[in-house]
């Protein structure tokens, strides 16, 4: 059976399962559509949260970014993992106790203002649309390779599949689909990692293999990787970063953005009790940890495999590494996996010095003494995980499995985001502001129509993303960090912040963050409309657009507290509401015995 046929079999079978689940779990009411009826078991919900959480950015792009940047890009791991802990401890149980369908509904009720609810809808849509661009772009990358079509066609196929199981089933269909998708993606991620770890180090446990000896050279794996990349003019893989401020702000932006992202928060509304929300969070951490502990090993091994594929003499060389780095393979002898990925346009080769060999190195390094005239191989970061099984010559069924896993990761998160967008429009905007008397049937129809429009917009923007999948997702986290997270935190933990302060805080945080991002990334992410090149020398105080969300959040807090201080206190019933959300019913003061 050909590799294409195997890929179609694995991907087709997984899609049939997803669509079958959607038909079985078709939403018949708004409660089914928004919160899956409110009766999801904590373990089931934890697995669904894991799939919702581990998007194309986690599955496809995160390891690629770590592979490209080494320790410097480990901030993605630290920020996303730490942020989930914040979400589980500081927000999820309290929002579940509040008992509403959506994040804007909580903000609107807590800050006793339709304007606050409307601003929250705007913030949610901007963050979610930015996030879903990354998911659709990741799905397009996966489809383009494994179904042997161009990236745009792959994107359209992904959109059609998401349309069927999201629009039909709502949260009820998405929940059980995400359980299936988690099982697919975690198996798809770990099996190739085990094979590759065994092949390179002899250790079947990838996180342990990362700190084991490289089999061919006898050196520690990370030491061998440092040796190889420095010989090609790159920084050491384990080198520290110069700009600590940007690193701290980026990690913080990812953390608080995580805690403010609505598509994960609404999952905690699907369980019966507050205690179940806490258990869901615990189980989700277990399920997420399985992938996140494996990702650094996958990244490191992919980087080493890529380099030693182009420079095979470097794999076993210990003493004469510099000499081994002068002997790249002939282009005509390139491996089959390079030929395959060239067809997608995600690997490109340009023979600058017409010697018929592939020079792959840091373009800023000067190797003119070797007759090299510039790096000749461009490799998209988003392909490294997907290409890993082929690089390591693993069986065809493993390649088919990782195809299904990559698509499951992208589509599961895309579905959660699209549901958050549609519920914000139908429940918070239409029912909450425009037409409060709309029937349940009318609201359900509005939700499905708005989700369809959101899919179309996301597909269009996904065809021209402003960066790699994980970078686009980081922008979404920054937007959520600057707008929604402060409002949620102040809504739960401060009785003094009022409606005027909350609205002003959200608008100022969102406005500042978007302007800073658009200046470097292009207005509304339209290519060519940026005012300044997105390079470190142009950043204010060295702060990247990916890190600015933390500063936007600080501005949000300052504005909200400052304006609330000079305006009227919230009504007593709102202060009582905050008290009731934070403390268990019937709890009294501690007594000294």
Secondary structure, 3 states (H helix, E strand, C coil): CCHHHHHHHHHHHHHHHHHHHHHHCCCCCHHHHHHHHHCCCHHHHHHHHHHHHCCHHHHHHHHHHHHHHHHHHHHHHHHHHHHHHHHHHHHHHHHHHHCCCCHHHHHHHHCCCHHHHHHHHHHHHHHHHHHHHHHHHHHHHHHHHHCCCCHHHHHHHHHHHHHHHHHHHHHHHHHHHHHHHHHHHHHHHHHHHHHHHHHHHCCCCHHHHCCCECCCCCCEHHHHHHHHHHHCCCCCCCCCCCCHHHHHHHHHHHHHHHHHCHHHHHHHHCCCCHHHHHHHHHHHHHHHHHHHHHHHHHHHHHHHHHHHHHCHHHCCCCCCHHHHCCCCCEHHHCCHHHHHHHCCCCEEECCCCCCCECCCCCCCCCCHHHCCCCCCEEECHHHHHHHHHHHCCCCHHHHHHHHHHHHHHHHHHHHHHHHHHHHHHHHHHHHHHHCCCCCHHHHHHHHHHHHHHHHHHHHHHHCCCCCCHHHHHHHHHHHHHHHHHHHHHHHHHCCCCCHHHHHHHHHHHHHHHHHHHHHHHCHHHCCCCCCCCCCHHHCHHHCCCCCCHHHHHHHHHHHHHHHHHCCCCCCHHHHHHHHHHHCCCCCCCCCCC
